[in-house]
């Protein structure tokens, strides 16, 4: 056993042999480099490759690291035409590897870590973005009743509830005073736009590096990382995606700030929003800056949680402290919008 993996491979092999149909050892494991929240591992077995997502060890914030919710939404979407990995098994017995985990299929394809898409020919980059937006729109058009997800989140007042949740998460992880966060905690609840319409499934972390594209074609094979998914307002996903693109290219989540998008062959933010609206059949998005500011606020709260875990010694990535230090800058970017 590799001690850095923090679990017993022999015990895991025995468990998966019983609970995952067709699984055959021996088993070797390597950790994916990402995964600030839920550590993710590639499993190599005689029966093929699998992916394991687990809760991190140690004390966890309430409602965070909900791998059981990830497994549920993957299982539900696996019964639809929406592109996700196949969910094989959820283990709720913490004695197996020390925390909850689930196993899903390994989906071979391309992950684009840089939204400038340097590995894609210039003339094809727009098609990649269009495939991404088509997938996002398809997610928001999933019939949650038919998918068995009508109780996956509370209906109504999505942004008000999210602001309250992430304020509490931020307070629980707070290590110092960030004036910009204090301003947002006051401003955001007082400026929530009125919400109407039926809630949709919201991914919560919809960015380009959470998608697997097929080899040789601008087609999405699978959407990853469903930890923050819930029922809510779909505008949260499109605003979060555009917010990520506003980040500097050198940040932990690489963005496009300061780059010439036209020269890169990638769409401007206005075109992205217009295309999303076209795909969803809506006229326009009012109060755009609110949705962007909320996205920066929520990501700042998440970064603060990563910082807290790093200081506590149970973060899943060696760059966790660096990520945590982003909280203040993200909050300031939000206050610039309001």
Phi, psi and omega in degrees: 000135173280116186300333182292344180277343173066023170207162186274112183294326179294316179296319180295318179300314178300317182295312183292329177300325181278323193254346178248114183305129177084356182292135177221130174277182008288167188234136168232156189224141169225142183273135173291148185292333180277207177085062177294330188260295180250109181305139186233137188230143171267124179259126175255117180230167177300329182274000178132192179256142180224167175237134178245130175243129182231159167290148175289155176287166176093183180290136184238149174294145180302134177073357178274162174060042186278076181293336177293325176290321176302314182297320181296314183290324175298317179297317180293314181290335176297343177267004177245185178273000183288140186281109175218163172291156178281128179273121184264313186198139173252125177255116179259004177271104184292347181286343184291306179230004176104354178196168175299146175205163171222161180239135179225174180289152172270122181255112182283134180174197182254133171246127181262106181279339182246116183293351173285347175055052182297336181275357181254135176306142185310316185287351181257352187294322178298326179291326177297314179296322181292322176296320178299311181293325176296323177291319177298314180297321179297322176300315183288347177262359177299132177284105186292334177290312180295328181281353181076028183241020183294342178250021184283349178197168180279139180281148171079155175052043185302308185292323177299316180292320179296319178299318179295315181299313185282337171295316179294319178296319179297314179300320182293333182255002188296134178242344176201182183261123176250110185300323180296322177294321178298320178296317180293321180298330175279318190280316188300313181297331182279353185232023177295125175293154176296139181248141177215172180087166181285137178295154178239172171288128180244129182289313177095341181214045188278096176224165193297328182278003172258017176238142172254124178259148177294155176289130172080006180208146177279070182225134181280124179270322181199144172258132186252171167061077185260017185302323184265008182291150179193185170267139181179210183268120184296341179296340177298322182289315182292324178292319179297317179300314180292325176300317179299322180291341178280351181284158178295151178302334184271358182285168181303317169264106186294133178241198183238012183304131177083358181262152178275101185294322180300318179293330179280342183080022177247150188288149172289162181302318181300319180292323178298313181295318179298318180294320177298314179300320178298314181295328182266353179072035177243152188288311184192177178240114176277160176060038184303319183295329175299312183296322176294315180298318177300319181297317177297318180300311182296318179295326176296319178295320177296316179299322178296322176296321177297318179298317180298318179294324178296316180293332180275350177087013181234027173286153188268359184222140184294342179267012187302318182295321177298318177297317180301328181289351178287343189306312182296316180295320179296318179298320179294325176296326177291315181294333176297336182275343186251000000 
